[in-house]
Every structure is written in C-alpha cells, then in structure tokens.
Amino acid sequence: MSRVSRLIFSCQNMARLLSDAMDRTLPLHVRLRMRVHLIMCTLCERYKRQLTLLRNVLRTDAAQLRDDGPAQSPRLSTEVKERIRRTLDSHRP
C-alpha cells in the first residue's frame, strides 16, 4: 500500500466520519484527511451536502412536527405531519 493511499480515507470511512462530524468535533488530522478526500471525490462531497441539507431541513421543520408547533406549516400538510409522527412513534424504543 502506498503512502498516499494510507493517507486517504475510503468512501466507506468517509460516510461514517461525515456523520460523526455533525455530532462532534473531530481531531484536526482527521478533518484534514477528510478535506483531502472531499477535494478528490465528488460523490462524497455530494453526500456531505445531502447530509447537511437533511440536517438543516430537519432542524427547521422539527418544531412544526411537534404538537406545540404552528397549526399550519407552509411545507407540510396536516395529513403528512400526522403520518410522519406515527412513523416516528412506531420506531421509538
């Protein structure tokens, strides 16, 4: 295995690390290796953008799904909110 290939994360590792990076601050050397990988891999860069978008949408709409949220959501109908609420409730431990 070459030195360069040992420095670059695999896409599988990147998927896990991108998720981890949303929950906690990763060490500098890991963040740098991730940045190198993202420069070279358009698929992982796209995956990172998708994760960020999903996180932002969920943060924005989370209050609207709660019972104490606004009565009307400009994005989700009452029927859709109820269906999501039932699905989330069925997956809770």
LINHUBEL-V920725 format. One record per backbone hydrogen bond with DSSP energy under -1.0 kcal/mol. CO is the residue of the C=O (numbers start at 1). NH is the residue of the N-H. E is the energy in kcal/mol with one decimal. If there is no record, write none. Layout:
# LINHUBEL-V920725
CO:NH:E ; CO:NH:E
This chain:
# LINHUBEL-V920725
2:6:-1.4 ; 4:8:-1.1 ; 10:14:-2.3 ; 11:15:-2.2 ; 12:16:-1.4 ; 13:17:-2.7 ; 14:18:-3.1 ; 15:19:-1.5 ; 16:20:-2.5 ; 17:21:-2.7 ; 20:23:-1.5 ; 20:24:-1.8 ; 27:31:-2.4 ; 28:32:-2.5 ; 29:33:-1.8 ; 30:34:-2.5 ; 31:35:-2.3 ; 32:36:-2.2 ; 33:37:-2.1 ; 34:38:-2.8 ; 35:39:-1.9 ; 36:40:-1.5 ; 37:41:-2.2 ; 41:45:-1.8 ; 42:46:-2.3 ; 43:47:-2.2 ; 44:48:-2.5 ; 45:49:-2.1 ; 46:50:-2.3 ; 47:51:-2.6 ; 48:52:-2.4 ; 49:53:-2.5 ; 50:54:-2.7 ; 51:55:-2.5 ; 52:56:-2.4 ; 53:57:-2.6 ; 54:58:-2.7 ; 55:59:-2.2 ; 56:60:-2.2 ; 57:61:-2.9 ; 58:62:-1.4 ; 61:65:-1.1 ; 66:69:-1.5 ; 77:81:-2.5 ; 78:82:-2.3 ; 79:83:-2.1 ; 80:84:-2.5 ; 81:85:-2.6 ; 82:86:-2.5 ; 83:87:-2.1 ; 84:88:-2.8 ; 85:89:-2.4 ; 86:90:-2.0
